[in-house]
């Protein structure tokens, strides 16, 4: 789920950036540092929408770096929750299940959580398909899945999902469309 | 000092209590105590101290007084005065009184009593009598019956029949004649053989510890002998009298050889064959005579475990007879005197050939037992497994579900665990009190999505997420390998710990680049005794298992030459070869070969090994890579750039040897690239000193310190490159590059580098 929250960060700026554009440079650095990262608590920072306040900077003794204590910024974060239903794009299919990605979060759907009528078929394009061939899950298919568990690594969130419930499964099949 | 004081107290007490007597008779008391010196003068002086001390230690003095009194009372009469010694008997009496029962250890007392109960010559003796084998109990009972019927005529005291002692019973009687008389006329006892048991051995008759383990039905045991040695079996029936159990096993039968054997033993067929000139030798020989006459037992080849297929057997012309077991009433198929049902072999074995303690079937064995034909799970079997389970780790806070009894299927959380009883708080509105349940009726409960860790069993140490719960079995997706594992719910606990598995073995860690006997590679998995190494064969994944000793050494992470086209941690995309299209970050580089870690790649822990030529860099490191997703194919690097990117101070010949295409002609001579660089020493005596590298030789580097007029020798791993030539270390705060905005100014931060030098990686292609 996406959230728009205010986060805080301590930053350090090298004196070479001091000058008239100090604030811009600070913001740019903030964006560079933070966008795309992930924290366990907040999830993935997708984009910074604005900087609220920048604390007073202090030059640190010894290093000469400017230490800006509290930079508050607003950002959009994305964090998957247990029980959440998401759409994701399948990236990889193998006999243990398939991997799908919803943005930056990777979700693994094990073959135990794939409806029993779908079977794995290896080959050129490995896929899961029903016995009558009507529904197929392969790479680049879009699926709707439900997250049953999340695990937060240091900088990554990994989820396990299922498509074994009602209204879950393939939304859009690139193979069929083509 | 204390002793002195006490003695003084004694003396003062003497003075207090019995002044007249003891004044002159102090001597007697001091035979044990050497206080002669004390009695010498100066007593007055010490009296003051004594008084003061007495004042302090009034209480303890009082106690001491009592003790001393007691002691004195002992000692006094112990060394009685000459006058009192006249009566020796009295002395003896007093000693008896004093050192009698009330004074001794209470432990000894008990032993004394026991000793007193031992059989003595006056007690009835024990006789061992031979009887019919297997009929010991019968013999004992008949003797008992006889003595009841005949009353006092039968003069034996008791009869003992021991379970573990075959062929004999014990009879307690005063005389052998009594025993013989009593045994006369009983069929099962041989009254001719009556032997007395020596007194000293009498207690041993009854104090032998028998194995108190009761093997119960449906429990799991393991066979100790025979073809089925080590196999898991389930007890079907127990016969305590005959010490036999009927067990259910997965058969290990070679149908072919069985058929041949049966064929051989069938007379008609044998004659037939002989008639035709074919001498049929039974396949399973048990002994072969060697030339020198020694007989040696040929090892039987143990057939594999396979459920018995009746149809197959009949195809081989093995006689299958359907028999009915009189006791249970079940129908068995009988092949060559072995009973089969549902594919399992039912065998009656003696209790001695099975071990029943702490037998835990592994999951595979259990599966084999209950899935002789694929896809057949017996729910009832799980409950039997539950019954026989012994190991159950319950901890406070675990979620559990009750599996038997009235409260079946009720969920709760554990509040307290005692030995066998567990206190649970139930998950039900209105029920706030905890209830006590036996451990056996509980089972741990996990929901899909729980993160757990396996704490016992074959899969110990694995962490993962539960995705499915099937009775007692959980299916877990392992964190590391992403494969699903089945484990018993008893063997897991909920934990948020994510294990990376064993990462170190000996000197080597996961992800290390190591040199092997034949090549090099990156360690992708560490197992208990060996490593799995992805070898550096580009485009041809080769994984070898190497033992610790087969690794020559670790290839140190070296700073490669300045003209790195690709650095570690760069994101690259593979454009050529079998892995075309894959993308990942470069983990290790060696000899023109890149080890790329792609988390989407499931094989080899995500490592792909490719030649540097077949990749293109997508941006720099992760910090700014995403933004500037320019991909410059290495080939397109203009020569001009390359000319500028030269190792400062390094000989031009180095540069010429580079691959124009290549990403890395690195390794091997990596150290040379350090020469002339400004570095900061990060550990050791010269920690935090900056200096310029003068020379490198192997591991040692000579550095000219900036702050002192000195050239020092440090080890290579004590320095790091201040100039982020190969890898921009964004983490190090002092490194001003970390704070760079995308357009790095060409400040003379690196005095030896030409301004075109861009450590941001933008032009390093």
Interface residues (C-beta under 8 A of the other chain):
Chain A: X12 X13 X14 X16 X17 X25 X28 X29 X32 X33 X36 X63 X65 X82 X91 X92 X94 X96 X99 X106 X108 X110 X111 X112 X113 X148 X149 X150 X151 X153 X160 X162
Chain B: X448 X449 X450 X451 X465 X466 X467 X468 X475 X477 X479 X482 X483 X484 X498 X599 X600 X602 X622 X623 X624 X626 X627 X733 X734 X736 X738 X739 X740 X741 X742 X745 X747
